[in-house]
Amino acid sequence: MRVTYNRELKVKASLEQEGIETFLPVTRKLVERAGHRRFELVPAIHNLLFVHSTREQLTLLKMTDEDFSPLRYMMTRPLDPTIRPQVIYVPDHQMQNFIRVASITDDRVLFLDYAAVANKVGRRVIITEGDFAGIEGIVKRINHNRRVVIQLEGVAAVALAFVTPSHLKFLD
């Protein structure tokens, strides 16, 4: 879901108080406050929060509780104007792959603009060994390097900095 005005952390906390499972990808960023520099965890993809719930439950919360008013459904953008936009749902298997990779807050993970990688050609793979064994993704060229990219169709993409080629099994 989209969260307006960078209120991801507040809305995430409110949803979790309601017992709703959420995921907010974060990354480490060097920030300076009051003359002191330090690393902080900040949202990796601004205005985006993954919510595991039903549309009915979320709509009810949005209508009855002001804490949830910043939530907006993410919709598809069909090229044909006669086709109505639909709410975007991410299959559980894809979400689990994405969470396993996006939960890493070090430099092994690179968050990407989905539009920048959506049309790039690549081969489907599964990682067979190492920290990311079992992750399915697509090998694509990103910044002149081959990387395993985990995409959520129309939503987000994350790339692994490096995976040994011998740890990849091509699926097509």
Secondary structure, 3 states (H helix, E strand, C coil): CEEHHHCHHHHHHHHHHCCCEEECCEEEEEEEECCEEEEEEEECCCCECEEECCHHHHHHHHHHCHHHCCEECCECCCCCCCCCCCECCCCHHHHHHHHHHHCCCCCCEEEECHHHHHCCCCEEEEECCCCCCCCEEEEEEECCEEEEEEEECCCEEEEECCCCHHHEEECC
